[in-house]
Every structure is written in C-alpha cells, then in structure tokens.
C-alpha cells in the first residue's frame, strides 16, 4: 500500500503567518548573486595582508609591554 499525501503530512505541524502564500526570500536578489570568482593572486594578497596585520599587532603588543615594564622600572627606582 502506497502512503497518501495526507498520511505523509499527518505528523507535520501547520504553518501560521503566511496565509497560504509562498514565503518571501530572506535575501534580496542583488545580494543573492554569487560573488566573483576569487583568483589565486586575490588569495595570496589576502593572506599577505593578514600576516602583516598579525605582525603589526604583535609589535604593538610588545611595544606596550616594554613601555609598561620601563615605566614600572623607572617608577620603582625613584622611591
């Protein structure tokens, strides 16, 4: 015996709020377009920028740490 549509839908809860009309897409048509393909040079450039940003952040952290240590050293030497 083949199941009927009513048998298949028996366990599915009813949907409220759309009034029987198709749901609107959640993404606009302009944003739904696929992005341009990413070339190898784009990937390389993005990775290089990421590495440079990480190194700059590490330098800034090290500089702040050294400055704090220098201030602590000079501050403790005055008393």
MMTF fields as JSON, N, C-alpha, C and O atoms, coordinates in Angstrom:
{
  "mmtfVersion": "1.0.0",
  "mmtfProducer": "UNKNOWN",
  "numBonds": 315,
  "numAtoms": 316,
  "numGroups": 79,
  "numChains": 1,
  "numModels": 1,
  "chainsPerModel": [1],
  "groupsPerChain": [79],
  "chainIdList": ["A"],
  "bondAtomList": [4, 2, 8, 6, 12, 10, 16, 14, 20, 18, 24, 22, 28, 26, 32, 30, 36, 34, 40, 38, 44, 42, 48, 46, 52, 50, 56, 54, 60, 58, 64, 62, 68, 66, 72, 70, 76, 74, 80, 78, 84, 82, 88, 86, 92, 90, 96, 94, 100, 98, 104, 102, 108, 106, 112, 110, 116, 114, 120, 118, 124, 122, 128, 126, 132, 130, 136, 134, 140, 138, 144, 142, 148, 146, 152, 150, 156, 154, 160, 158, 164, 162, 168, 166, 172, 170, 176, 174, 180, 178, 184, 182, 188, 186, 192, 190, 196, 194, 200, 198, 204, 202, 208, 206, 212, 210, 216, 214, 220, 218, 224, 222, 228, 226, 232, 230, 236, 234, 240, 238, 244, 242, 248, 246, 252, 250, 256, 254, 260, 258, 264, 262, 268, 266, 272, 270, 276, 274, 280, 278, 284, 282, 288, 286, 292, 290, 296, 294, 300, 298, 304, 302, 308, 306, 312, 310],
  "bondOrderList": [1, 1, 1, 1, 1, 1, 1, 1, 1, 1, 1, 1, 1, 1, 1, 1, 1, 1, 1, 1, 1, 1, 1, 1, 1, 1, 1, 1, 1, 1, 1, 1, 1, 1, 1, 1, 1, 1, 1, 1, 1, 1, 1, 1, 1, 1, 1, 1, 1, 1, 1, 1, 1, 1, 1, 1, 1, 1, 1, 1, 1, 1, 1, 1, 1, 1, 1, 1, 1, 1, 1, 1, 1, 1, 1, 1, 1, 1],
  "groupList": [{"groupName": "UNK", "atomNameList": ["N", "CA", "C", "O"], "elementList": ["N", "C", "C", "O"], "formalChargeList": [0, 0, 0, 0], "bondAtomList": [1, 0, 2, 1, 3, 2], "bondOrderList": [1, 1, 2], "singleLetterCode": "X", "chemCompType": "L-PEPTIDE LINKING"}],
  "groupTypeList": [0, 0, 0, 0, 0, 0, 0, 0, 0, 0, 0, 0, 0, 0, 0, 0, 0, 0, 0, 0, 0, 0, 0, 0, 0, 0, 0, 0, 0, 0, 0, 0, 0, 0, 0, 0, 0, 0, 0, 0, 0, 0, 0, 0, 0, 0, 0, 0, 0, 0, 0, 0, 0, 0, 0, 0, 0, 0, 0, 0, 0, 0, 0, 0, 0, 0, 0, 0, 0, 0, 0, 0, 0, 0, 0, 0, 0, 0, 0],
  "groupIdList": [1, 2, 3, 4, 5, 6, 7, 8, 9, 10, 11, 12, 13, 14, 15, 16, 17, 18, 19, 20, 21, 22, 23, 24, 25, 26, 27, 28, 29, 30, 31, 32, 33, 34, 35, 36, 37, 38, 39, 40, 41, 42, 43, 44, 45, 46, 47, 48, 49, 50, 51, 52, 53, 54, 55, 56, 57, 58, 59, 60, 61, 62, 63, 64, 65, 66, 67, 68, 69, 70, 71, 72, 73, 74, 75, 76, 77, 78, 79],
  "secStructList": [7, 7, 7, 7, 2, 2, 2, 2, 2, 6, 6, 1, 7, 7, 7, 7, 1, 1, 6, 6, 1, 7, 7, 7, 7, 1, 1, 7, 2, 2, 2, 2, 1, 7, 7, 7, 7, 7, 7, 2, 2, 2, 2, 2, 2, 2, 2, 2, 2, 2, 2, 2, 2, 2, 2, 2, 2, 2, 2, 2, 2, 2, 2, 2, 2, 2, 2, 2, 2, 2, 2, 2, 2, 2, 2, 2, 2, 2, 7],
  "xCoordList": [0.838, 0.0, 0.889, 1.777, 0.661, 1.427, 0.855, -0.362, 1.736, 1.224, 0.644, 1.155, -0.404, -1.017, -0.391, 0.346, -0.686, -0.164, -0.645, 0.117, -1.884, -2.414, -1.683, -1.468, -1.297, -0.541, 0.834, 1.312, 1.461, 2.785, 2.747, 3.668, 1.683, 1.595, 0.96, 0.813, 0.584, -0.105, 0.768, 0.246, 2.069, 2.942, 3.549, 4.282, 3.266, 3.856, 2.95, 1.76, 3.482, 2.633, 2.216, 2.915, 1.076, 0.569, 1.426, 1.976, 1.527, 2.299, 1.352, 0.299, 1.732, 0.918, 1.664, 2.894, 0.921, 1.529, 1.723, 1.831, 1.773, 1.993, 0.692, 0.707, -0.412, -1.701, -1.785, -2.603, -0.981, -1.035, -0.255, -0.25, 0.402, 1.186, 2.635, 3.072, 3.373, 4.789, 5.538, 5.242, 6.495, 7.294, 8.219, 8.709, 8.457, 9.36, 10.796, 11.094, 11.685, 13.087, 13.679, 13.321, 14.587, 15.185, 16.363, 16.821, 16.856, 17.979, 17.505, 16.814, 17.872, 17.448, 18.109, 19.14, 17.513, 18.028, 19.425, 20.24, 19.708, 21.029, 22.102, 23.235, 21.76, 22.735, 22.837, 23.82, 21.831, 21.827, 22.775, 23.093, 23.225, 24.149, 25.451, 25.915, 26.017, 27.268, 28.389, 28.373, 29.335, 30.486, 31.363, 31.306, 32.159, 33.073, 34.07, 34.416, 34.525, 35.487, 36.761, 37.235, 37.289, 38.491, 39.696, 39.806, 40.598, 41.781, 42.867, 42.77, 43.884, 44.998, 45.709, 46.136, 45.836, 46.511, 45.694, 46.262, 44.344, 43.5, 43.697, 43.754, 43.8, 44.017, 45.379, 45.505, 46.389, 47.735, 47.771, 48.379, 47.124, 47.083, 46.382, 46.855, 45.268, 44.532, 45.375, 45.387, 46.079, 46.935, 48.096, 48.452, 48.686, 49.802, 49.334, 50.029, 48.154, 47.621, 47.353, 47.615, 46.829, 46.539, 47.824, 47.859, 48.879, 50.157, 50.752, 51.239, 50.715, 51.252, 50.474, 51.066, 49.153, 48.344, 48.66, 48.74, 48.84, 49.176, 50.541, 50.714, 51.503, 52.832, 52.791, 53.465, 52.009, 51.883, 51.239, 51.646, 50.251, 49.598, 50.572, 50.601, 51.365, 52.357, 53.392, 53.789, 53.834, 54.784, 54.179, 54.839, 52.926, 52.259, 52.115, 52.305, 51.78, 51.66, 53.017, 53.104, 54.066, 55.403, 55.859, 56.449, 55.583, 55.961, 55.237, 55.84, 53.94, 53.175, 53.694, 53.777, 54.044, 54.579, 55.922, 56.161, 56.786, 58.092, 57.963, 58.692, 57.047, 56.834, 56.342, 56.794, 55.407, 54.901, 56.008, 56.094, 56.847, 57.952, 58.958, 59.471, 59.233, 60.17, 59.615, 60.346, 58.316, 57.697, 57.703, 57.923, 57.463, 57.481, 58.89, 59.068, 59.89, 61.284, 61.673, 62.251, 61.362, 61.736, 60.932, 61.445, 59.692, 58.86, 59.323, 59.263, 59.788, 60.245, 61.617, 61.963, 62.418, 63.75, 63.723, 64.692, 62.643, 62.537, 62.244, 62.597, 61.627, 61.265, 62.339, 62.174],
  "yCoordList": [-1.174, 0.0, 1.245, 1.369, 2.154, 3.392, 4.422, 4.548, 5.164, 6.206, 7.366, 7.717, 7.933, 9.082, 10.363, 10.339, 11.451, 12.742, 13.071, 13.606, 12.761, 13.035, 12.216, 12.694, 10.98, 10.156, 10.758, 10.757, 11.266, 11.85, 13.146, 13.427, 13.94, 15.235, 15.168, 16.2, 13.995, 13.87, 14.349, 14.953, 14.104, 14.491, 15.868, 16.309, 16.557, 17.873, 18.939, 18.974, 19.815, 20.858, 21.885, 22.111, 22.494, 23.518, 24.772, 25.076, 25.487, 26.722, 27.893, 27.947, 28.819, 30.012, 31.229, 31.239, 32.25, 33.527, 33.851, 35.03, 32.873, 33.238, 33.249, 33.634, 32.853, 32.924, 32.06, 32.333, 31.046, 30.161, 30.658, 30.005, 31.795, 32.312, 31.873, 31.572, 31.835, 31.47, 32.475, 33.67, 31.985, 32.851, 33.711, 33.272, 34.936, 35.841, 35.409, 34.915, 35.585, 35.233, 36.123, 37.295, 35.555, 36.311, 37.163, 38.032, 36.93, 37.677, 38.375, 37.777, 39.635, 40.357, 39.768, 39.101, 40.018, 39.456, 39.975, 39.249, 41.217, 41.767, 41.119, 40.947, 40.757, 40.121, 38.629, 37.997, 38.057, 36.624, 36.232, 35.054, 37.211, 36.91, 36.369, 36.8, 35.439, 34.862, 35.873, 36.7, 35.793, 36.687, 36.301, 35.176, 37.245, 36.956, 35.895, 35.83, 35.082, 34.056, 34.68, 35.709, 34.045, 34.544, 33.925, 32.705, 34.785, 34.292, 33.961, 34.317, 33.287, 32.915, 34.152, 34.169, 35.187, 36.407, 37.093, 37.682, 37.023, 37.59, 36.843, 37.458, 35.531, 34.723, 35.048, 35.177, 35.178, 35.487, 36.869, 37.049, 37.831, 39.182, 39.206, 39.855, 38.51, 38.47, 37.823, 38.295, 36.745, 36.085, 36.98, 37.027, 37.687, 38.583, 39.712, 40.065, 40.278, 41.342, 40.817, 41.502, 39.6, 39.003, 38.826, 39.141, 38.324, 38.106, 39.44, 39.555, 40.435, 41.747, 42.378, 42.995, 42.224, 42.76, 42.053, 42.694, 40.731, 39.981, 40.407, 40.547, 40.611, 41.043, 42.446, 42.719, 43.335, 44.697, 44.675, 45.428, 43.828, 43.717, 43.167, 43.635, 42.177, 41.608, 42.665, 42.744, 43.483, 44.56, 45.571, 46.013, 45.937, 46.908, 46.353, 47.079, 45.074, 44.448, 44.428, 44.709, 44.092, 44.026, 45.418, 45.572, 46.416, 47.782, 48.244, 48.864, 47.94, 48.329, 47.618, 48.218, 46.344, 45.577, 46.153, 46.313, 46.459, 47.02, 48.404, 48.74, 49.203, 50.538, 50.439, 51.183, 49.509, 49.332, 48.849, 49.293, 47.949, 47.448, 48.567, 48.672, 49.394, 50.509, 51.52, 52.025, 51.813, 52.749, 52.177, 52.909, 50.879, 50.253, 50.289, 50.534, 50.045, 50.079, 51.484, 51.669, 52.477, 53.854, 54.393, 55.183, 53.975, 54.413, 53.837, 54.522, 52.59, 51.963, 52.482, 52.439, 52.972, 53.479, 54.845, 55.207, 55.628, 56.97, 56.95, 57.901, 55.93, 55.917, 55.369, 55.298],
  "zCoordList": [0.0, 0.0, 0.0, 0.844, -0.926, -1.016, -0.06, 0.07, 0.614, 1.511, 0.696, -0.368, 1.21, 0.538, 1.079, 2.065, 0.438, 0.869, 2.278, 3.083, 2.576, 3.914, 4.969, 6.082, 4.631, 5.572, 5.834, 6.968, 4.792, 4.939, 5.74, 6.506, 5.567, 6.228, 7.611, 8.265, 8.063, 9.345, 10.502, 11.438, 10.473, 11.564, 11.422, 12.307, 10.338, 10.097, 10.696, 10.381, 11.555, 12.15, 11.105, 10.117, 11.343, 10.425, 10.54, 11.598, 9.434, 9.422, 9.576, 8.94, 10.416, 10.632, 10.109, 10.059, 9.722, 9.428, 7.966, 7.627, 7.078, 5.682, 4.894, 3.725, 5.466, 4.791, 3.557, 2.679, 3.459, 2.309, 1.112, 0.068, 1.237, 0.114, 0.277, 1.388, -0.813, -0.705, 0.161, 0.144, 0.906, 1.754, 0.914, -0.127, 1.363, 0.661, 0.929, 2.016, -0.035, 0.203, 1.284, 1.406, 2.065, 3.154, 2.69, 3.432, 1.487, 0.932, -0.325, -1.148, -0.478, -1.674, -2.914, -2.824, -4.055, -5.302, -5.617, -6.185, -5.256, -5.552, -4.685, -5.133, -3.447, -2.574, -2.838, -2.45, -3.496, -3.742, -4.873, -5.037, -5.65, -6.739, -6.17, -5.114, -6.874, -6.396, -6.561, -7.472, -5.687, -5.741, -6.927, -7.425, -7.358, -8.457, -8.01, -6.83, -8.918, -8.533, -7.97, -8.451, -6.963, -6.311, -7.003, -7.117, -7.462, -8.156, -7.144, -5.97, -7.606, -6.738, -6.198, -5.044, -7.026, -6.565, -5.475, -4.555, -5.57, -4.524, -3.21, -2.145, -3.286, -2.08, -1.465, -0.247, -2.316, -1.842, -1.193, -0.138, -1.819, -1.276, 0.075, 1.008, 0.185, 1.452, 2.548, 3.684, 2.209, 3.198, 3.615, 4.793, 2.659, 2.972, 3.895, 4.848, 3.613, 4.465, 5.868, 6.856, 5.948, 7.249, 8.051, 9.241, 7.409, 8.093, 8.54, 9.665, 7.679, 8.035, 9.189, 10.075, 9.177, 10.275, 11.589, 12.637, 11.536, 12.748, 13.295, 14.506, 12.4, 12.833, 13.422, 14.415, 12.823, 13.34, 14.726, 15.611, 14.917, 16.218, 17.256, 18.394, 16.867, 17.792, 18.177, 19.339, 17.208, 17.514, 18.474, 19.414, 18.241, 19.107, 20.521, 21.497, 20.635, 21.958, 22.673, 23.868, 21.925, 22.518, 22.965, 24.034, 22.144, 22.487, 23.747, 24.623, 23.839, 25.027, 26.266, 27.338, 26.128, 27.255, 27.714, 28.911, 26.758, 27.114, 27.732, 28.666, 27.22, 27.777, 29.216, 30.085, 29.465, 30.829, 31.761, 32.906, 31.279, 32.106, 32.396, 33.51, 31.395, 31.575, 32.576, 33.429, 32.466, 33.412, 34.821, 35.785, 34.951, 36.27, 36.853, 38.047, 36.008, 36.47, 36.897, 37.968, 36.07, 36.386, 37.564, 38.357, 37.68, 38.795, 40.104, 41.124, 40.118, 41.369, 41.754, 42.935, 40.814, 41.114, 41.777, 42.444, 41.621, 42.169, 43.659, 44.355, 44.162, 45.588, 46.455, 47.673]
}
